[in-house]
């Protein structure tokens, strides 16, 4: 006659497997959240979006698209210069430089044939 109850050893193996699966799932979720946090710090830092308009949009509005190119260029230099190694997060700073480079390219395309 078969026993309907699993052995203690099988029970513990099953519970360990369930725990490992949950832990793995939690680690994956934490990795996704960390990735989102890093992307937010690059694409839309909270301290740059306190009001109703993001800082970069305000700068472009005040300076104009052509002059904002120089602002972006300055930030590229900032994030790829000595700060890259001094602030303790070179990957994030390099990604910020790429963000400003992409914004600069966007502004260059908008002003091509108008200001230069």
DRENPA-3360 file (N, C-alpha, C; in nm, 2 decimals, always signed):
BEGIN
1 = XXXXXXXX = +0.08/-0.12/+0.00/+0.00/+0.00/+0.00/+0.09/+0.12/+0.00 ~ +0.06/+0.22/-0.09/+0.13/+0.35/-0.10/+0.10/+0.44/+0.01 ~ +0.20/+0.52/+0.06/+0.17/+0.62/+0.16/+0.13/+0.75/+0.09 ~ +0.03/+0.82/+0.14/-0.01/+0.94/+0.08/+0.08/+1.06/+0.13 ~ +0.16/+1.03/+0.23/+0.24/+1.14/+0.29/+0.38/+1.13/+0.23 ~ +0.44/+1.24/+0.20/+0.57/+1.24/+0.15/+0.67/+1.23/+0.27 ~ +0.79/+1.18/+0.24/+0.88/+1.17/+0.35/+0.93/+1.31/+0.39 ~ +0.99/+1.32/+0.51/+1.04/+1.45/+0.56/+1.14/+1.50/+0.46;
9 = XXXXXXXX = +1.23/+1.41/+0.41/+1.34/+1.45/+0.32/+1.28/+1.51/+0.19 ~ +1.18/+1.44/+0.14/+1.11/+1.49/+0.01/+1.04/+1.63/+0.04 ~ +0.98/+1.63/+0.16/+0.91/+1.76/+0.19/+1.01/+1.87/+0.20 ~ +1.12/+1.85/+0.26/+1.22/+1.96/+0.28/+1.28/+1.99/+0.14 ~ +1.30/+1.89/+0.05/+1.35/+1.92/-0.08/+1.25/+2.01/-0.16 ~ +1.12/+1.97/-0.15/+1.02/+2.05/-0.21/+1.01/+2.19/-0.16 ~ +1.02/+2.21/-0.03/+1.02/+2.34/+0.03/+1.14/+2.42/-0.01 ~ +1.26/+2.36/-0.01/+1.38/+2.43/-0.05/+1.37/+2.48/-0.20;
17 = XXXXXXXX = +1.31/+2.39/-0.28/+1.29/+2.43/-0.42/+1.20/+2.54/-0.44 ~ +1.09/+2.54/-0.36/+0.99/+2.66/-0.36/+1.06/+2.78/-0.32 ~ +1.14/+2.77/-0.21/+1.21/+2.89/-0.16/+1.31/+2.94/-0.26 ~ +1.39/+2.85/-0.33/+1.48/+2.90/-0.43/+1.41/+2.96/-0.55 ~ +1.30/+2.91/-0.58/+1.22/+2.97/-0.69/+1.17/+3.11/-0.66 ~ +1.12/+3.12/-0.54/+1.07/+3.26/-0.49/+1.19/+3.36/-0.48 ~ +1.30/+3.31/-0.43/+1.42/+3.39/-0.42/+1.47/+3.44/-0.55 ~ +1.47/+3.34/-0.65/+1.51/+3.38/-0.78/+1.42/+3.48/-0.84;
25 = XXXXXXXX = +1.29/+3.46/-0.82/+1.19/+3.56/-0.88/+1.21/+3.69/-0.81 ~ +1.24/+3.70/-0.68/+1.26/+3.83/-0.62/+1.38/+3.89/-0.67 ~ +1.49/+3.82/-0.69/+1.61/+3.88/-0.74/+1.59/+3.94/-0.88 ~ +1.51/+3.87/-0.97/+1.48/+3.92/-1.10/+1.40/+4.05/-1.09 ~ +1.31/+4.06/-1.00/+1.23/+4.18/-0.98/+1.31/+4.29/-0.93 ~ +1.41/+4.26/-0.84/+1.50/+4.37/-0.78/+1.58/+4.42/-0.90 ~ +1.63/+4.33/-0.98/+1.72/+4.37/-1.09/+1.64/+4.46/-1.19 ~ +1.51/+4.43/-1.21/+1.43/+4.51/-1.30/+1.41/+4.65/-1.23;
33 = XXXXXXXX = +1.38/+4.65/-1.10/+1.36/+4.78/-1.03/+1.49/+4.86/-1.03 ~ +1.60/+4.80/-1.01/+1.73/+4.87/-1.02/+1.76/+4.93/-1.16 ~ +1.72/+4.85/-1.26/+1.74/+4.90/-1.40/+1.65/+5.02/-1.42 ~ +1.53/+5.01/-1.38/+1.43/+5.13/-1.39/+1.49/+5.25/-1.32 ~ +1.54/+5.23/-1.20/+1.59/+5.34/-1.12/+1.71/+5.41/-1.19 ~ +1.80/+5.32/-1.25/+1.91/+5.38/-1.32/+1.86/+5.45/-1.44 ~ +1.76/+5.40/-1.52/+1.71/+5.46/-1.64/+1.65/+5.59/-1.60 ~ +1.57/+5.59/-1.48/+1.51/+5.72/-1.44/+1.61/+5.82/-1.40;
41 = XXXXXXXX = +1.73/+5.78/-1.34/+1.83/+5.88/-1.31/+1.90/+5.93/-1.43 ~ +1.89/+5.86/-1.54/+1.95/+5.91/-1.66/+1.84/+5.99/-1.75 ~ +1.73/+5.93/-1.77/+1.63/+5.99/-1.86/+1.54/+6.09/-1.79 ~ +1.51/+6.08/-1.67/+1.42/+6.17/-1.60/+1.45/+6.18/-1.45 ~ +1.56/+6.23/-1.41/+1.59/+6.23/-1.26/+1.48/+6.31/-1.19 ~ +1.44/+6.26/-1.08/+1.33/+6.32/-1.00/+1.36/+6.47/-0.96 ~ +1.49/+6.49/-0.93/+1.53/+6.63/-0.89/+1.53/+6.72/-1.01 ~ +1.51/+6.67/-1.13/+1.50/+6.76/-1.25/+1.36/+6.78/-1.30;
49 = XXXXXXXX = +1.27/+6.71/-1.23/+1.13/+6.72/-1.28/+1.03/+6.75/-1.16 ~ +1.07/+6.84/-1.07/+0.99/+6.87/-0.96/+0.87/+6.95/-0.99 ~ +0.88/+7.03/-1.09/+0.76/+7.11/-1.13/+0.68/+7.05/-1.24 ~ +0.62/+7.13/-1.32/+0.53/+7.08/-1.43/+0.61/+7.06/-1.56 ~ +0.73/+7.11/-1.56/+0.81/+7.09/-1.68/+0.95/+7.04/-1.64 ~ +1.01/+6.96/-1.73/+1.14/+6.90/-1.70/+1.24/+7.01/-1.72 ~ +1.35/+7.01/-1.65/+1.45/+7.11/-1.65/+1.50/+7.13/-1.80 ~ +1.53/+7.02/-1.87/+1.59/+7.04/-2.00/+1.49/+7.11/-2.09;
57 = XXXXXXXX = +1.36/+7.09/-2.08/+1.26/+7.15/-2.16/+1.26/+7.30/-2.13 ~ +1.27/+7.34/-2.00/+1.28/+7.48/-1.96/+1.40/+7.55/-2.02 ~ +1.51/+7.48/-2.01/+1.64/+7.53/-2.07/+1.63/+7.56/-2.22 ~ +1.57/+7.46/-2.29/+1.55/+7.48/-2.43/+1.46/+7.60/-2.46 ~ +1.35/+7.61/-2.38/+1.26/+7.72/-2.39/+1.32/+7.85/-2.37 ~ +1.40/+7.86/-2.27/+1.47/+7.99/-2.23/+1.58/+8.02/-2.33 ~ +1.67/+7.93/-2.36/+1.78/+7.95/-2.44/+1.75/+7.95/-2.59 ~ +1.65/+7.87/-2.62/+1.62/+7.84/-2.76/+1.70/+7.72/-2.81;
65 = XXXXXXXX = +1.65/+7.65/-2.91/+1.70/+7.53/-2.95/+1.85/+7.54/-2.99 ~ +1.89/+7.64/-3.06/+2.03/+7.65/-3.11/+2.12/+7.67/-2.99 ~ +2.09/+7.76/-2.90/+2.18/+7.78/-2.78/+2.18/+7.66/-2.69 ~ +2.07/+7.59/-2.68/+2.07/+7.47/-2.59/+2.16/+7.36/-2.64 ~ +2.20/+7.37/-2.77/+2.30/+7.27/-2.82/+2.43/+7.29/-2.74 ~ +2.47/+7.41/-2.71/+2.59/+7.43/-2.63/+2.58/+7.38/-2.49 ~ +2.46/+7.40/-2.43/+2.43/+7.35/-2.30/+2.45/+7.20/-2.29 ~ +2.39/+7.13/-2.39/+2.41/+6.98/-2.40/+2.56/+6.94/-2.42;
73 = XXXXXXXX = +2.62/+7.02/-2.50/+2.77/+6.99/-2.53/+2.84/+7.00/-2.40 ~ +2.82/+7.11/-2.32/+2.88/+7.13/-2.19/+2.86/+7.01/-2.10 ~ +2.74/+6.96/-2.10/+2.71/+6.84/-2.01/+2.77/+6.72/-2.06 ~ +2.79/+6.70/-2.19/+2.86/+6.59/-2.24/+3.01/+6.59/-2.19 ~ +3.07/+6.71/-2.19/+3.20/+6.73/-2.14/+3.21/+6.70/-1.99 ~ +3.11/+6.75/-1.92/+3.11/+6.73/-1.77/+3.10/+6.58/-1.74 ~ +3.01/+6.51/-1.81/+2.99/+6.37/-1.77/+3.10/+6.28/-1.82 ~ +3.18/+6.32/-1.92/+3.29/+6.24/-1.97/+3.42/+6.28/-1.93;
81 = XXXXXXXX = +3.43/+6.39/-1.86/+3.56/+6.45/-1.81/+3.60/+6.38/-1.68 ~ +3.67/+6.45/-1.60/+3.72/+6.39/-1.48/+3.61/+6.34/-1.38 ~ +3.49/+6.40/-1.40/+3.38/+6.35/-1.31/+3.35/+6.20/-1.33 ~ +3.38/+6.15/-1.45/+3.35/+6.02/-1.49/+3.41/+5.92/-1.38 ~ +3.53/+5.95/-1.33/+3.59/+5.86/-1.24/+3.59/+5.91/-1.10 ~ +3.55/+6.04/-1.07/+3.55/+6.09/-0.94/+3.42/+6.08/-0.86 ~ +3.31/+6.07/-0.93/+3.18/+6.07/-0.86/+3.13/+5.93/-0.82 ~ +3.21/+5.82/-0.86/+3.18/+5.69/-0.81/+3.07/+5.61/-0.89;
89 = XXXXXXXX = +3.02/+5.67/-1.00/+2.93/+5.60/-1.08/+2.95/+5.62/-1.23 ~ +3.06/+5.57/-1.28/+3.10/+5.60/-1.42/+3.01/+5.55/-1.53 ~ +2.94/+5.44/-1.50/+2.85/+5.39/-1.60/+2.73/+5.48/-1.61 ~ +2.67/+5.52/-1.50/+2.56/+5.61/-1.50/+2.60/+5.75/-1.56 ~ +2.71/+5.80/-1.53/+2.76/+5.92/-1.59/+2.78/+5.91/-1.74 ~ +2.84/+5.80/-1.78/+2.85/+5.78/-1.93/+2.72/+5.77/-2.00 ~ +2.62/+5.71/-1.93/+2.49/+5.70/-1.99/+2.42/+5.84/-2.00 ~ +2.45/+5.92/-1.90/+2.40/+6.06/-1.90/+2.46/+6.14/-2.01;
97 = XXXXXXXX = +2.59/+6.12/-2.04/+2.66/+6.18/-2.15/+2.59/+6.14/-2.28 ~ +2.56/+6.01/-2.29/+2.49/+5.97/-2.41/+2.36/+6.03/-2.43 ~ +2.28/+6.05/-2.31/+2.15/+6.11/-2.32/+2.17/+6.25/-2.37 ~ +2.27/+6.33/-2.32/+2.29/+6.47/-2.36/+2.33/+6.47/-2.51 ~ +2.41/+6.37/-2.55/+2.45/+6.36/-2.69/+2.33/+6.34/-2.78 ~ +2.24/+6.25/-2.74/+2.12/+6.23/-2.82/+2.03/+6.36/-2.82 ~ +2.03/+6.43/-2.71/+1.95/+6.55/-2.71/+2.02/+6.66/-2.80 ~ +2.15/+6.66/-2.80/+2.22/+6.76/-2.88/+2.20/+6.73/-3.03;
105 = XXXXXXXX = +2.20/+6.60/-3.06/+2.17/+6.56/-3.20/+2.03/+6.60/-3.24 ~ +1.94/+6.58/-3.15/+1.80/+6.62/-3.18/+1.79/+6.77/-3.21 ~ +1.86/+6.84/-3.13/+1.85/+6.99/-3.14/+1.93/+7.03/-3.27 ~ +2.04/+6.97/-3.30/+2.11/+7.00/-3.42/+2.02/+6.97/-3.55 ~ +1.95/+6.86/-3.54/+1.86/+6.83/-3.66/+1.75/+6.93/-3.67 ~ +1.70/+6.98/-3.56/+1.59/+7.08/-3.56/+1.64/+7.22/-3.61 ~ +1.77/+7.25/-3.59/+1.82/+7.38/-3.62/+1.90/+7.38/-3.75 ~ +1.92/+7.26/-3.81/+1.99/+7.25/-3.94/+1.93/+7.34/-4.04;
113 = XXXX = +2.01/+7.42/-4.11/+1.96/+7.51/-4.21/+1.89/+7.64/-4.16 ~ +1.88/+7.65/-4.03/+1.82/+7.77/-3.97/+1.93/+7.85/-3.91 ~ +2.01/+7.79/-3.82/+2.11/+7.86/-3.75/+2.25/+7.83/-3.80 ~ +2.27/+7.73/-3.88/+2.40/+7.70/-3.92/+2.40/+7.63/-4.06;
% end
